[in-house]
Amino acid sequence: MLPDEDRTRLAQATRFDDVRWFPELDSTNRYLLDEARRGAGRGVVAVADHQTAGRGRLGRSWTAPAGSSLLVSVLLWPATLDLGVDEYHLAVSAAGLAARAACLAVAGVAAGLKWPNDLVVGHRKLAGILAEAEGPALVVGTGLNVNWPSDPPDELAGIAVALNQLTGRTTDRAELLVGFLRALDERLGQLSAGMEGRARLMADYRAASATLGRSVRIDVADGSSITGRAHSIDDQGRLLVLAPGADAPVTVNAGDVVHLRGS
């Protein structure tokens, strides 16, 4: 649970003044979407020690042993951030930067940002972010691997990693949560500060990118794929990919990115 002094500190210093920590939920994203339908305002945060139906992008499931991860979702109202529907993905960029900042400040781990929604260390995934919208509400959920048991699930070996595996010590999830929410509040402030603020946010995103400069394959929604070198990420958060022999990069709005080995 989040100590009272941390709740007070968050309420005084950020927009996140209603942090609800549960032993178990089916999905923190689902919980907040339901709360939004009931009229909850901005600033509501849901945290769970365990999720029974956690979700990732493209309908994937998200599983983690109870108490091993920071499973947190925040309820946002895009109108207050001046975000159009086609800009909701920028909130994912903000959450990625915030999660990275918290990992660095609390655990000393410098993760990279894999476009569009993952934190990675090398080829292994440290965190994933999922945004879901309904009506005027936007929920951004983050699942961050923190304190895994000595023997993680076989299906995750080699493709995912937790903070304790990287540092050799336990990380306090409450401290990590506070760091994440404080950093996210700052990043959301940049989103609502017009073009200049968004340009600063995306410049920081590019600087932390683990995707830029790499050979990548992007699988897009229509079943096709694009292969090339990740050339840039523009201020709208879109990935620019330069295919072999092409004179100009292709702009990718959304897709599932694979970092190709050897790049």
C-alpha positions, 0 to 999 in steps of 0.5 A, a space after each residue: 500500500 502507498 504510505 499516507 505521507 506519499 499520498 499527501 505528497 502526490 496530492 499536493 504536488 501533482 494532479 494525482 490526488 486519488 491513489 487506490 491500491 488493490 490486492 487484486 483486480 482483473 485489470 487496472 485499465 478496466 477498473 478506471 474505464 468503469 470509474 470514468 463511466 461513473 463520473 470519476 474526475 481526473 487524478 484517479 490512479 489504480 494500482 494492483 498487486 496482482 491482475 487476473 486479466 491484465 492486457 497488453 497491446 494487440 489483445 495480448 495478455 499480461 501476466 506477472 506473479 502477485 507483488 512482483 510488478 508495478 501495475 498502475 493505470 491513470 485516468 486522464 481527460 484528454 480535453 484538459 490536456 488539449 489532446 485530440 483523438 489522433 494524439 492520444 498516443 502522445 500520452 503513451 510517450 509521456 508515460 514511457 518517459 515517466 517510467 524510465 525516469 522512475 527506474 533511473 531515480 529509484 533503481 539506477 536502471 537506465 532503460 531504453 524506449 522501444 517505440 511505441 510503448 515498451 521499456 527495454 534493457 538490451 533485447 529484454 522487455 522491462 515494461 509495457 504501456 497500454 492506452 485505452 479510450 472510451 468517450 472523453 476518457 483516456 486510461 493509460 496503464 503501465 506494467 513494470 517488472 520490479 521484483 521477480 522470483 528467482 525463477 521467472 516463468 519459462 515463457 519470459 526467460 530471455 525476453 523480459 527482465 525485472 529491476 531486481 535482476 538488473 540491480 541484485 536488490 529489491 526495489 520498493 514499489 511504492 517509491 517507484 510509484 511515487 517517482 512515476 506519478 511525479 514524472 508523469 505529471 511533469 510530462 503531461 504538463 508538457 503535453 498541455 503546453 502547446 507545440 513547444 512543450 510537445 517538441 521538448 517531450 519528443 526530443 527527450 523521447 528521441 534521446 532515450 529511444 532504443 529503436 532509432 538507428 536500428 534495423 526494424 520490422 513493423 507489423 501493421 494492422 492490415 497484416 503487411 509489414 515494413 522493414 528498414 532502418 528507424 530513421 527518426 521519430 517526429 514531434 507527433 510521435 510517428 516513426 519514420 522508417 527508411 527502407 533499403 534503397 528508398 530515397 525518403 522514409 515511410 511514416 508509421 503511425 502505429 504498429 508492432 515493432 521488432 528490433 532485428 538482431 545484429 542491428 
